Amino acid sequence: MRILALEDNPSDLHLLKRALRDQLGPEHEVLHAERLAAAIEQISAAPADVVLADLDLPDSHGIETIRAVKEAAPDAAVIALTGSDPGVLAYRALELGAQDYIAKADVLTPLLGRAIRYALHRQGVQNQLDEAHRRIELANAEMQEFTYAASHDLKSPLLTIQGYCELLHAACEARDRDSIHDALAVIQRTCRNATAMIDDLLILSRVGRSEWHPEPVDLSELVHEMRVSLQPRAAQRGVAIVADEDLPAVETDRASLRRVLENLMTNALKYGCPQAGSTLRIGATQRGDRVEIFVQDNGPGIPEADRERAFKVFQRLSDEPGGTGVGLCVCRRIVERASGEIWIDDTPGGGATFRFTMPAAIGDARREAADPAATAA
C-alpha cells in the first residue's frame, strides 16, 4: 500500500510515520510532501492508495487542499488531518470526497489505523459505484445510438420494398415481364439483406448474455482451422492466407474468439484484398499476461478518421454490397468481454491491420513473467 503524507510540520510528520509503522506495519510505502504542488506531482507520477492531508499547508489552506487532492487522485482514500477540534472544515472535507478525518492529537492512538482501514473500504465501495455508474451511462449511450441506427437501417429496406412493390404493381398492369422480373429481383435481394441484418443483430444482442467458458486455446490450431475454412473463398479471389508460426496460447472462450477471427478475416478478404495476388496475414505477440493478435491486409487501408467509427453498429466503410455493418461491433463486444482492446493500425506498405488483445494462457503467462528474456525476444 502506498501512503502519501501531506504534512509540512517535521514534528507532526515524525509522529505520523511512527504511528503508521506501529499500527500498519513496516511493509507499507510511506511517501512525503510538504506542499500541495509537490503532492500532486507525486500522485501524477505514481498514484497513492491513501493520502493523509494536512488542511493547513504553505501553498493551500482548508478544504481547497481536499478538493485539489481528490481531483488529482479520484480513486485514492483521502483522510483530512485536522487540529484538536475538527470543526466545520472536517465536515466540509467529507462533502468534497474525503473518506474520513482525524485530529493530529489522535494519530498515535488506534484511531489512525482504523480510519485508514475504513477509508480504504469506503473508497473501494465508491470506486465500484463509480465504475457501475460509468458502465450504465455507457450502456445508455450505446442503447440510444443502437436504437437510432437500427430504426434507420431497418426502415431503409422496408422503404425499398415498398417502392418496388409499387413499380411491380404498375408493371403487372402493363404486363411488362422484364420490369416484373427486375422488381422481384430487387425485392428478394433486399429481403435477404434485411434478414442478414436481423440475424447479425441477434448475434450482437447475445454477445453479452451468452455463456462464457474461458479455456486454454491453441491459437496456432484455431488459425489453421480458419485458414482451411476460408481457403476456397481466398483461392477464388487469388488471395494468399499466411500465418506466423508458433502462435502463443490464449485463455478465453474458444467459440467467441473464433467468431472474432472469422469476422476480421472475412472482412479482410472482402475489403482489404481487392485484387489477385493480395496477402492476408495472421500473427500474434505475447506481451506479459496479454496476447496481441493481428489480422493484416495490404489493401486500400482505412483512414484514421474512420477507424473508431468502424466499430459502431451499422457503420459500413465500403459501398460494396453484402455487409450489414454489425460484424466489427460484434468483435469489439467480444474482445471487451475478455477485458481486451481492439483497434486499427496501418499496414507497412499500405493496407489495414486489425489488432486485439486476449489474456495469455495461464501457464504461458507465468512462464513469460518468470523469463524476462522471452518478452525481450
VMD Tcl script that draws the C-alpha trace (Angstrom):
set ca {
  {0.00 0.00 0.00}
  {1.30 3.47 -0.91}
  {0.55 6.18 1.66}
  {1.25 9.83 0.88}
  {1.63 12.05 3.95}
  {0.94 15.68 3.01}
  {2.43 17.45 6.04}
  {4.77 20.44 6.33}
  {5.48 20.22 10.08}
  {8.56 17.98 10.74}
  {7.42 17.06 14.27}
  {3.91 16.11 13.13}
  {5.40 14.15 10.22}
  {7.69 12.20 12.58}
  {4.74 11.24 14.79}
  {2.66 10.32 11.74}
  {5.32 8.00 10.31}
  {5.80 6.40 13.71}
  {2.06 5.82 14.06}
  {1.80 4.32 10.58}
  {4.68 1.92 11.32}
  {3.25 0.88 14.67}
  {-0.36 0.47 13.53}
  {0.02 -0.81 9.95}
  {3.46 -2.44 9.96}
  {6.69 -1.54 8.12}
  {5.77 -3.15 4.78}
  {3.76 -0.15 3.56}
  {5.45 2.56 1.49}
  {5.11 6.00 3.06}
  {5.78 8.99 0.81}
  {6.01 12.59 1.93}
  {5.24 16.03 0.51}
  {5.38 19.38 2.30}
  {3.37 21.29 -0.30}
  {0.23 20.58 -2.27}
  {2.01 21.14 -5.60}
  {4.65 18.55 -4.72}
  {1.95 16.08 -3.62}
  {0.05 16.42 -6.89}
  {3.30 15.90 -8.80}
  {3.98 12.70 -6.86}
  {0.42 11.47 -7.36}
  {0.72 12.04 -11.12}
  {3.97 10.06 -11.23}
  {2.76 7.19 -9.01}
  {-0.83 7.06 -7.70}
  {-1.23 6.65 -3.94}
  {-3.73 4.35 -2.22}
  {-4.13 6.67 0.79}
  {-3.48 10.40 1.16}
  {-3.22 11.88 4.66}
  {-3.74 15.58 4.01}
  {-2.97 18.39 6.43}
  {-5.54 21.17 5.93}
  {-3.02 23.95 6.55}
  {-0.13 23.97 4.08}
  {2.21 26.71 2.79}
  {0.52 26.73 -0.63}
  {-3.01 25.61 0.27}
  {-5.45 26.15 3.14}
  {-8.59 24.45 4.34}
  {-10.88 22.41 2.15}
  {-9.19 23.56 -1.07}
  {-6.47 21.02 -0.23}
  {-9.03 18.20 -0.24}
  {-10.61 19.46 -3.45}
  {-7.24 19.53 -5.24}
  {-6.15 16.12 -3.91}
  {-9.43 14.46 -4.98}
  {-9.13 15.96 -8.46}
  {-5.58 14.62 -8.76}
  {-6.32 11.22 -7.17}
  {-10.04 10.43 -7.52}
  {-9.51 6.74 -6.67}
  {-7.40 7.31 -3.54}
  {-8.75 7.19 0.00}
  {-8.26 10.68 1.47}
  {-8.14 11.42 5.19}
  {-8.07 15.01 6.44}
  {-5.64 15.82 9.27}
  {-7.16 18.48 11.47}
  {-6.40 20.37 14.67}
  {-7.63 19.13 18.01}
  {-11.14 20.40 17.22}
  {-12.23 19.18 13.77}
  {-14.88 21.87 13.43}
  {-16.73 22.74 10.24}
  {-13.70 22.21 7.97}
  {-13.65 18.46 8.65}
  {-17.29 18.07 7.67}
  {-16.75 20.14 4.52}
  {-13.81 17.89 3.69}
  {-16.14 14.89 3.81}
  {-18.56 16.66 1.50}
  {-15.74 17.17 -1.02}
  {-14.82 13.49 -1.12}
  {-12.56 12.79 1.85}
  {-13.41 9.43 3.40}
  {-12.58 10.42 6.98}
  {-10.83 12.94 9.21}
  {-8.68 12.60 12.31}
  {-7.26 15.09 14.76}
  {-3.48 15.26 14.83}
  {-3.63 14.70 18.58}
  {-5.09 11.24 17.92}
  {-2.62 9.89 15.35}
  {-0.71 7.87 17.96}
  {-3.91 6.14 19.04}
  {-5.53 3.18 17.20}
  {-7.87 5.73 15.60}
  {-5.41 6.34 12.74}
  {-5.16 2.71 11.65}
  {-8.91 2.32 11.98}
  {-9.53 5.47 9.96}
  {-7.24 4.23 7.17}
  {-8.90 0.81 7.02}
  {-12.39 2.33 6.96}
  {-11.33 4.92 4.40}
  {-9.94 2.24 2.08}
  {-13.15 0.25 2.39}
  {-15.35 3.28 1.70}
  {-13.22 4.35 -1.25}
  {-13.32 0.81 -2.64}
  {-17.10 0.83 -2.49}
  {-17.18 4.31 -4.05}
  {-14.89 3.18 -6.87}
  {-17.20 0.25 -7.58}
  {-20.22 2.56 -7.61}
  {-18.45 4.99 -9.93}
  {-17.50 2.18 -12.30}
  {-21.06 0.84 -12.28}
  {-22.38 4.34 -12.97}
  {-19.89 4.76 -15.82}
  {-20.94 1.43 -17.33}
  {-24.61 2.35 -17.05}
  {-24.01 5.69 -18.77}
  {-22.02 3.95 -21.49}
  {-24.73 1.31 -21.92}
  {-27.42 4.01 -22.15}
  {-25.41 5.90 -24.76}
  {-24.86 2.70 -26.75}
  {-28.56 1.85 -26.50}
  {-29.58 5.27 -27.80}
  {-27.10 5.00 -30.64}
  {-28.21 1.46 -31.40}
  {-31.92 2.38 -31.34}
  {-31.37 5.25 -33.74}
  {-29.19 3.21 -36.09}
  {-31.50 0.18 -36.01}
  {-34.63 2.22 -36.69}
  {-32.90 3.94 -39.62}
  {-31.21 0.89 -41.17}
  {-34.17 -1.46 -40.72}
  {-36.56 1.11 -42.14}
  {-34.45 1.55 -45.27}
  {-35.07 -1.94 -46.76}
  {-38.79 -1.62 -46.00}
  {-38.94 1.61 -47.95}
  {-37.08 -0.05 -50.83}
  {-39.51 -2.97 -50.84}
  {-42.46 -0.61 -50.68}
  {-41.16 1.39 -53.65}
  {-40.52 -1.68 -55.79}
  {-43.91 -3.16 -54.87}
  {-45.48 -0.05 -56.40}
  {-43.31 -0.48 -59.51}
  {-44.25 -4.17 -59.57}
  {-47.94 -3.29 -59.41}
  {-47.56 -0.90 -62.35}
  {-45.52 -3.44 -64.31}
  {-48.18 -6.11 -63.73}
  {-50.90 -3.82 -65.05}
  {-48.73 -3.09 -68.10}
  {-47.80 -6.77 -68.42}
  {-44.14 -5.75 -68.64}
  {-42.41 -9.05 -67.88}
  {-38.88 -7.60 -67.80}
  {-39.86 -4.91 -65.31}
  {-41.70 -7.51 -63.21}
  {-38.61 -9.73 -63.04}
  {-36.35 -6.77 -62.23}
  {-38.63 -5.57 -59.42}
  {-38.93 -9.06 -57.94}
  {-35.14 -9.50 -58.04}
  {-34.61 -6.25 -56.10}
  {-37.29 -7.17 -53.56}
  {-35.75 -10.62 -53.00}
  {-32.24 -9.19 -52.63}
  {-33.47 -6.53 -50.21}
  {-35.27 -9.15 -48.12}
  {-32.10 -11.27 -47.95}
  {-30.08 -8.24 -46.82}
  {-32.68 -7.35 -44.18}
  {-32.70 -10.94 -42.92}
  {-28.90 -10.95 -42.68}
  {-29.04 -7.67 -40.76}
  {-31.58 -9.06 -38.29}
  {-29.51 -12.24 -37.84}
  {-26.41 -10.15 -37.10}
  {-28.37 -8.03 -34.63}
  {-29.44 -11.19 -32.81}
  {-25.80 -12.27 -32.62}
  {-24.85 -8.83 -31.28}
  {-27.59 -8.98 -28.63}
  {-26.35 -12.39 -27.44}
  {-22.70 -11.41 -27.05}
  {-23.13 -10.05 -23.53}
  {-25.65 -12.70 -22.42}
  {-24.30 -15.94 -23.84}
  {-22.34 -18.36 -21.67}
  {-18.62 -17.67 -21.46}
  {-16.27 -20.60 -20.93}
  {-12.61 -19.48 -20.68}
  {-10.16 -22.25 -21.53}
  {-6.63 -22.55 -22.93}
  {-6.90 -22.10 -26.70}
  {-4.12 -23.18 -29.06}
  {-4.07 -20.12 -31.31}
  {-1.98 -21.84 -34.00}
  {-4.53 -24.66 -34.21}
  {-7.50 -22.27 -34.34}
  {-5.91 -20.09 -37.03}
  {-5.17 -23.24 -39.07}
  {-8.86 -24.18 -38.86}
  {-9.84 -20.71 -40.06}
  {-7.38 -20.87 -42.97}
  {-8.81 -24.21 -44.10}
  {-12.37 -22.87 -43.77}
  {-11.68 -19.70 -45.77}
  {-9.27 -21.19 -48.31}
  {-11.90 -21.78 -51.05}
  {-13.02 -18.14 -50.86}
  {-9.42 -16.94 -50.80}
  {-8.47 -19.11 -53.78}
  {-11.43 -17.76 -55.74}
  {-10.12 -14.21 -55.21}
  {-6.48 -15.15 -55.72}
  {-5.53 -14.22 -52.15}
  {-2.86 -15.96 -50.07}
  {-3.62 -16.53 -46.38}
  {-0.42 -16.82 -44.33}
  {0.05 -17.25 -40.59}
  {3.03 -16.79 -38.30}
  {4.40 -19.95 -36.70}
  {4.26 -20.92 -33.02}
  {1.50 -18.52 -32.02}
  {1.07 -18.16 -28.21}
  {-1.87 -19.78 -26.48}
  {-4.66 -17.64 -25.01}
  {-7.17 -18.11 -22.19}
  {-10.64 -17.24 -23.48}
  {-13.93 -18.56 -24.80}
  {-12.96 -20.51 -27.91}
  {-16.19 -20.05 -29.88}
  {-16.15 -16.31 -29.28}
  {-12.50 -15.97 -30.34}
  {-13.30 -17.97 -33.48}
  {-16.11 -15.53 -34.29}
  {-13.74 -12.55 -33.92}
  {-11.15 -14.15 -36.21}
  {-13.81 -15.18 -38.72}
  {-15.26 -11.66 -38.88}
  {-11.86 -9.99 -39.24}
  {-10.52 -12.46 -41.80}
  {-13.73 -12.39 -43.84}
  {-13.70 -8.58 -43.84}
  {-10.04 -8.58 -44.88}
  {-10.76 -10.96 -47.77}
  {-13.71 -8.90 -48.93}
  {-12.49 -5.31 -48.46}
  {-8.74 -5.48 -47.80}
  {-7.71 -7.86 -50.60}
  {-9.30 -6.25 -53.68}
  {-7.15 -7.93 -56.29}
  {-5.43 -11.22 -57.07}
  {-2.01 -11.51 -55.51}
  {-3.06 -9.88 -52.23}
  {-1.93 -11.34 -48.92}
  {-3.88 -11.82 -45.69}
  {-1.60 -12.39 -42.69}
  {-2.44 -13.51 -39.16}
  {0.02 -13.33 -36.27}
  {0.32 -12.71 -32.54}
  {2.82 -11.49 -29.95}
  {2.75 -12.16 -26.22}
  {3.25 -9.11 -24.02}
  {3.31 -10.16 -20.38}
  {-0.07 -11.61 -19.43}
  {-1.73 -10.45 -22.69}
  {-1.50 -11.69 -26.26}
  {-1.83 -9.16 -29.08}
  {-3.35 -10.80 -32.17}
  {-3.46 -9.14 -35.58}
  {-5.17 -9.68 -38.94}
  {-3.35 -7.76 -41.66}
  {-4.14 -6.99 -45.29}
  {-2.37 -4.95 -47.97}
  {-5.43 -3.31 -49.50}
  {-6.60 0.30 -49.60}
  {-6.41 0.78 -45.82}
  {-8.78 2.68 -43.52}
  {-8.39 6.44 -42.93}
  {-7.54 7.26 -39.32}
  {-10.66 9.43 -39.01}
  {-12.88 6.39 -39.76}
  {-11.18 3.82 -37.52}
  {-13.22 4.36 -34.36}
  {-16.47 4.65 -36.35}
  {-15.75 1.27 -37.96}
  {-16.62 -0.50 -34.67}
  {-20.02 1.16 -34.27}
  {-23.17 -0.68 -35.24}
  {-24.39 -0.26 -38.87}
  {-21.31 1.78 -39.80}
  {-20.13 0.48 -43.17}
  {-16.90 1.90 -44.62}
  {-17.36 0.40 -48.08}
  {-20.11 0.61 -50.67}
  {-19.51 -2.99 -51.71}
  {-22.81 -4.90 -51.28}
  {-23.33 -7.68 -48.77}
  {-22.14 -6.24 -45.46}
  {-24.50 -5.32 -42.65}
  {-22.20 -3.06 -40.62}
  {-22.54 -5.23 -37.49}
  {-19.56 -7.62 -37.64}
  {-16.91 -5.28 -36.24}
  {-19.25 -4.16 -33.47}
  {-19.63 -7.83 -32.51}
  {-15.82 -8.16 -32.48}
  {-15.46 -5.22 -30.09}
  {-18.14 -6.56 -27.73}
  {-16.44 -9.96 -27.57}
  {-12.96 -8.53 -27.07}
  {-14.16 -6.16 -24.33}
  {-15.92 -9.06 -22.61}
  {-12.49 -10.69 -22.43}
  {-11.14 -7.43 -20.87}
  {-9.20 -6.74 -24.06}
  {-8.91 -3.92 -26.57}
  {-9.31 -3.79 -30.35}
  {-8.05 -1.14 -32.74}
  {-6.86 -0.49 -36.31}
  {-3.34 0.40 -37.47}
  {-1.78 0.99 -40.86}
  {-0.06 -1.92 -42.57}
  {3.52 -1.03 -43.58}
  {3.48 -0.53 -47.33}
  {-0.29 0.02 -47.41}
  {-3.37 -1.68 -46.01}
  {-5.08 -2.11 -42.65}
  {-4.06 -4.11 -39.59}
  {-6.74 -5.04 -37.05}
  {-5.22 -5.73 -33.63}
  {-6.88 -7.04 -30.47}
  {-5.74 -8.41 -27.12}
  {-6.72 -11.53 -25.20}
  {-5.49 -12.96 -21.89}
  {-2.48 -15.25 -22.29}
  {-2.98 -18.86 -21.27}
  {-2.25 -19.04 -17.56}
  {0.75 -21.35 -17.89}
  {2.26 -19.24 -20.67}
  {1.71 -16.02 -18.73}
  {3.57 -17.45 -15.73}
  {6.45 -18.60 -17.95}
  {6.58 -15.17 -19.58}
  {6.78 -13.47 -16.18}
  {9.48 -15.85 -14.98}
  {11.58 -15.42 -18.13}
  {12.06 -11.71 -18.97}
  {14.19 -12.70 -21.96}
  {11.06 -14.15 -23.60}
  {9.39 -10.73 -23.58}
  {12.51 -9.07 -24.94}
  {12.63 -11.60 -27.77}
}
mol new
graphics top color blue
foreach p $ca { graphics top sphere $p radius 0.5 }
foreach p [lrange $ca 0 end-1] q [lrange $ca 1 end] { graphics top cylinder $p $q radius 0.2 }
display resetview
